[in-house]
């Protein structure tokens, strides 16, 4: 059987979809090593993979929450972080890969070091794309203004100096687009359906739109007797106390049940005098809560949106980054949710009531969910990886 190395960035939304794929590969008898960060160690080891820590080599764990937000908006800074991470791990990873000799490397589209090590050592490579696949056509969903586009082009020009560092180390990188854009010659797994992926027809047959890779619970989830609102802004840009307080005010003493996940950096003791219909947690089992929810107020991270749509939960969208705005645009385009017009008590309440009141959103969400169910999920992703290995060896 084959030896397969996985590489990922320290982000739950990028890691979670790969876990079921790893389980499938191990079930099929393959050996998997997963190179990631200590914060992901426990969940990765539950798959049966061998966890390899990158913390001692990399600078990513030293980033502040402010830096994490900046990565999503500043291409020059994002490229700098990715390049520095790659160079920091260069010698150790090269030595490890040469010694272990994997048959394939699977790397998150943002884990540049995995892709470049594969290219440098001529190891079969598969890109794991947990956002929408990105090319000149699908990128239009970002709806950049002319000033925004000028800013991006300026940042890309500045980022050339970081690319030069990689070139000096022997990495075959020509420009910034080699880092941030998918290409039609690379085997690529995308964790959504062709119907939800914008411009899916513009991608080559190297792309496998496998649908969401979602862990199944080993127990039944009972739905609540009342309408349930789930609120979460993810695990990165979630320090938004005014927003949380407005949500509490919007639904206090209402007939709806509210479950709110605020992250580990928000002090739960700051929430006082909460009405009995509202529950607030640092984190929840999102898969379970979505099976109980009637509407999801979300930051529109791709992983969260995929999971919500899979369980047919309409969305109230409050995106924070360009990537999230792109996902929200697609959800809105397909009529599966509404934008939160402003961070006010009235706006929050009205958006949720609109989604619950109208059957249109539920109908459109069901259509997207059915497109997900037709995809092969984690098993198809595993088979894509095995096929890449077999093709390379024949």
SVG drawing of the C-alpha trace seen along z (x, -y; Angstrom):
<svg xmlns="http://www.w3.org/2000/svg" viewBox="-43 -53 62 55">
<polyline fill="none" stroke="black" stroke-width="0.4" points="0.0,0.0 1.0,-3.6 2.6,-6.2 0.8,-9.5 1.9,-12.8 -0.7,-15.5 0.2,-19.1 -2.2,-21.8 -2.2,-25.2 -3.3,-25.7 -7.0,-26.4 -9.9,-24.2 -11.9,-25.1 -9.0,-23.8 -8.2,-20.8 -11.7,-19.4 -12.6,-18.4 -9.4,-16.4 -9.9,-14.2 -12.6,-12.0 -10.4,-11.6 -7.5,-10.5 -9.8,-8.0 -10.8,-6.5 -7.2,-6.2 -6.2,-4.4 -9.3,-2.2 -8.2,-1.2 -4.8,-0.2 -2.6,-3.2 -0.1,-4.8 -0.6,-8.5 1.6,-11.0 -0.1,-14.4 2.2,-17.4 0.4,-20.1 0.4,-22.1 0.0,-21.1 -3.4,-22.8 -4.6,-20.2 -2.8,-17.2 -5.7,-15.6 -8.2,-15.7 -5.7,-14.5 -4.6,-11.5 -8.2,-10.4 -8.0,-9.5 -5.3,-7.0 -2.7,-9.1 0.8,-9.7 0.9,-13.4 4.1,-15.3 4.4,-18.8 5.5,-21.8 5.4,-24.2 9.1,-24.3 9.9,-25.2 7.2,-27.6 6.2,-31.3 2.5,-30.9 1.7,-30.0 3.4,-33.2 0.9,-35.4 -1.5,-37.5 -5.3,-37.5 -4.7,-40.9 -2.1,-39.2 -4.6,-36.4 -7.2,-39.0 -4.5,-40.8 -3.6,-37.7 -7.2,-37.6 -6.9,-41.2 -3.2,-41.9 -1.7,-39.7 1.8,-40.9 1.7,-40.0 0.0,-36.7 2.7,-35.8 5.4,-36.8 4.0,-34.5 3.7,-31.6 7.2,-32.1 8.7,-32.5 6.9,-29.3 8.2,-27.4 11.8,-28.5 11.7,-27.8 10.6,-24.2 12.7,-23.7 15.7,-21.7 13.7,-19.6 11.0,-18.7 13.3,-17.9 15.3,-15.6 12.1,-13.9 10.6,-13.4 13.8,-12.0 14.0,-9.5 10.4,-8.5 9.9,-8.6 6.1,-9.2 4.2,-8.1 2.1,-11.2 1.9,-14.6 -1.6,-16.1 -1.4,-19.8 -3.9,-22.4 -4.0,-25.1 -2.6,-27.5 0.1,-25.1 2.6,-26.3 5.5,-24.2 3.7,-20.9 3.2,-21.8 6.7,-23.2 8.4,-20.2 6.4,-17.9 7.6,-19.9 11.2,-20.1 11.4,-16.3 9.1,-15.3 6.6,-13.6 3.0,-13.2 1.0,-16.0 -2.7,-16.6 -4.1,-20.0 -6.7,-20.1 -8.9,-23.1 -11.3,-23.9 -12.5,-27.2 -13.9,-27.7 -11.5,-26.8 -9.9,-30.0 -9.2,-31.0 -9.7,-34.1 -13.4,-33.3 -14.4,-32.3 -12.5,-35.1 -15.1,-37.5 -17.4,-36.5 -15.2,-38.6 -16.7,-41.7 -13.6,-43.8 -14.0,-47.5 -11.5,-49.2 -9.7,-50.7 -9.6,-47.3 -8.2,-45.7 -5.5,-48.4 -4.6,-47.7 -4.3,-43.9 -2.1,-44.5 0.1,-46.8 0.4,-44.2 1.2,-41.5 4.0,-43.6 5.4,-44.1 5.2,-40.4 7.7,-39.7 10.6,-40.0 9.3,-37.1 9.0,-35.0 12.7,-35.6 13.6,-34.0 11.9,-30.8 13.6,-30.9 17.0,-31.2 16.2,-28.0 15.5,-26.1 11.7,-26.2 10.0,-26.4 7.8,-29.4 7.4,-32.0 5.1,-34.6 2.5,-35.3 -0.3,-33.6 1.6,-30.3 0.9,-30.6 -2.7,-31.9 -4.3,-30.5 -5.4,-26.9 -4.1,-25.6 -5.7,-23.2 -2.7,-20.8 -2.7,-19.9 -4.8,-17.2 -7.2,-19.1 -9.8,-18.1 -12.5,-20.7 -14.9,-20.1 -18.1,-21.3 -20.4,-20.4 -20.0,-21.5 -23.4,-23.2 -22.2,-25.3 -18.7,-26.0 -18.9,-29.2 -17.8,-28.6 -17.1,-24.9 -17.2,-24.3 -14.1,-26.4 -11.9,-23.9 -10.2,-20.9 -10.9,-17.3 -8.0,-17.4 -10.6,-18.8 -12.8,-16.6 -15.7,-18.4 -16.4,-15.8 -18.9,-17.7 -18.4,-18.4 -16.4,-16.0 -18.4,-15.8 -17.9,-13.6 -21.0,-11.6 -22.2,-11.4 -22.6,-8.1 -25.8,-9.1 -29.2,-10.6 -29.8,-14.3 -33.3,-15.3 -34.6,-18.6 -35.8,-21.3 -39.6,-21.9 -39.1,-25.6 -37.4,-27.4 -33.6,-27.4 -31.1,-30.0 -27.4,-29.1 -24.8,-31.9 -21.1,-31.5 -18.4,-33.6 -15.9,-30.8 -12.5,-30.4 -10.4,-33.3 -12.2,-36.7 -14.6,-36.1 -13.8,-38.8 -16.9,-40.8 -18.6,-41.5 -20.9,-44.3 -22.3,-41.9 -22.9,-39.1 -24.6,-41.6 -26.9,-42.8 -27.8,-39.2 -28.7,-38.7 -30.8,-41.8 -32.5,-40.8 -33.7,-37.5 -34.1,-37.9 -37.2,-36.4 -38.4,-35.5 -40.1,-32.2 -36.9,-31.1 -34.1,-29.2 -30.6,-30.7 -27.3,-28.8 -24.3,-31.0 -20.6,-29.9 -18.2,-32.8 -14.8,-31.2 -12.1,-30.6 -10.8,-34.2 -14.1,-35.8 -14.7,-35.9 -18.0,-34.1 -18.4,-35.8 -18.9,-39.1 -22.4,-37.9 -24.7,-38.7 -28.4,-38.6 -29.0,-36.3 -32.6,-35.2 -33.4,-31.4 -33.9,-30.9 -30.2,-31.8 -27.3,-29.5 -23.7,-30.7 -20.6,-28.5 -17.0,-28.9 -17.4,-26.1 -20.0,-23.5 -20.2,-20.4 -21.3,-22.3 -22.4,-19.2 -24.8,-18.4 -26.2,-22.0 -26.8,-22.3 -29.0,-19.3 -31.2,-21.1 -31.0,-24.6 -33.6,-26.4 -31.3,-29.3 -27.5,-30.0 -26.0,-33.4 -22.5,-32.9 -19.3,-34.6 -19.5,-32.5 -16.4,-30.5 -16.6,-27.9 -16.5,-25.0 -19.4,-26.4 -21.4,-27.2 -20.9,-23.7 -22.0,-22.1 -25.0,-24.3 -26.2,-23.7 -25.5,-19.9 -28.0,-19.9 -30.4,-22.2 -30.1,-25.2 -30.6,-28.6 -28.1,-31.4 -28.0,-34.9 -24.6,-36.1 -22.2,-38.4 -18.9,-38.0 -15.7,-39.6 -13.0,-38.8 -12.9,-38.9 -13.0,-35.1 -16.1,-35.0 -17.7,-37.7 -17.2,-35.6 -18.9,-32.6 -21.7,-34.9 -22.2,-36.2 -22.6,-32.7 -25.1,-31.8 -27.1,-34.9 -26.9,-34.3 -28.5,-30.9 -31.1,-32.2 -30.0,-30.2 -29.7,-33.0 -29.8,-36.8 -27.1,-39.3 -27.1,-40.9 -27.6,-44.5 -26.0,-46.0 -24.9,-45.0 -27.9,-46.3 -30.6,-44.6 -33.3,-45.4 -31.4,-44.2 -30.4,-40.9 -33.9,-40.2 -35.5,-41.1 -33.0,-38.9 -33.7,-35.8 -37.4,-36.3 -37.3,-36.7 -35.4,-33.5 -37.7,-31.6 -40.9,-33.1 -40.2,-32.4 -40.1,-28.9 -38.0,-30.0 -34.8,-29.9 -35.5,-26.4 -36.4,-25.2 -33.2,-26.6 -31.0,-25.2 -32.5,-21.8 -31.5,-22.0 -27.9,-22.8 -27.9,-20.0 -29.1,-17.5 -26.2,-18.5 -23.9,-17.7 -25.5,-14.3 -24.8,-13.3 -21.0,-13.8 -18.7,-11.1 -17.5,-12.9 -14.5,-11.7 -14.3,-8.3 -14.2,-10.0 -11.4,-12.3 -9.5,-9.3 -9.9,-7.5 -8.7,-10.6 -5.5,-10.5 -4.9,-6.8 -5.6,-7.4 -2.9,-10.2 -0.4,-7.7 -1.3,-5.0 -1.1,-7.4 2.4,-8.5 3.7,-5.0 2.4,-3.7"/>
</svg>
